[in-house]
């Protein structure tokens, strides 16, 4: 078995729109932004992950930064393959004598079409995957949170990622009702960019908007522990002269309202389709929030107040999905819900 494991590498991948996380031997070995920088002349990979993110918005004509995933699915097949291959190489860069065959478990959005599933499978196989299994994100999140997904009991998980918000009711090892909407972290970032342009006449890029969201992002206009105002620097749209604008969490709560309302409606829609027995379980157990969006200040309170059901934030919500994917990797033979 030891020799066999030397030739086969078992890896769990959370291939996210914003971040890609890889688990190997029960440890998180890669946690990088899902972005690559490619030289347009040679079409070769220049940088990957954090190094490529630092280049975002600062490239010249021959260099391009690409986010291979949009709305939770592969938008650029070639860049996705190069990114997966590059991140797998990060695990053991010293071992260059041979490439071990890979056994992969990758999570995918629950609303993925056959074509989108095929794209993930093809990218993984081209990157060296010998055995490729897939698991739906809400199932992976539920396993990572520590819920018993195979029990005859209803559990609801809301996974707010970068490109999609996955809402699913899980019972007996399967998804009973699910809703996958393409309103998530990227849309909230876009809302902030637009708000700053309209309200403050200041032009900001994606990275700055992301920073605003992290520093003063809020789902409620009143918080018990409000963050300090965040000072944004950038060019005035009319004069192109530099200006500084302090931004408060109340402003951000106001500008995110529209997108957050769509998430509220999607959760409500999933609850409407839930069988009454499972609905009773959900009211009793509460609803779990996972993904980067769960870190938005006051989101759990906002949803609890609106829906009258308690919401719990998963421990380390950013990594709940990949932890569940890692557990699925160890139980490939046991879990029947893995897609082969």
Number of C-alpha atoms within 10 A of each C-alpha: 5 7 7 9 11 10 13 16 17 21 24 28 27 26 25 29 23 21 20 20 22 26 23 17 12 15 10 17 17 19 16 19 19 25 28 26 26 21 16 13 9 8 14 12 19 15 19 23 21 16 15 23 21 16 17 19 12 10 13 9 8 11 17 20 23 20 22 23 22 17 22 26 23 22 16 14 16 13 24 25 21 21 26 21 18 18 23 20 15 12 16 11 10 8 10 9 6 7 13 18 16 20 20 24 30 28 27 22 27 22 21 14 11 8 9 17 17 12 19 22 20 16 21 25 18 15 19 20 22 16 16 19 20 23 24 23 32 32 31 28 30 28 22 24 23 14 17 16 20 15 12 12 19 26 26 33 29 28 32 27 29 25 22 25 30 29 32 30 29 26 20 14 17 16 20 18 18 24 19 23 20 20 21 25 26 22 18 24 24 15 19 26 22 18 20 20 15 12 10 16 18 24 21 19 14 15 15 17 23 18 14 22 22 14 18 21 27 27 23 20 15 12 14 6 8 14 14 12 15 16 11 18 15 17 15 17 16 9 9 11 10 11 16 13 15 11 18 20 25 18 17 23 23 14 22 22 17 12 15 20 12 15 23 14 11 20 24 16 15 18 22 12 14 20 13 11 10 20 19 14 15 22 16 13 17 18 25 24 27 29 27 20 21 23 20 18 23 20 19 20 15 16 20 16 12 10 13 11 15 17 23 17 17 23 13 16 23 21 21 27 31 29 28 25 31 29 18 25 27 16 12 14 9 10 15 11 17 21 14 12
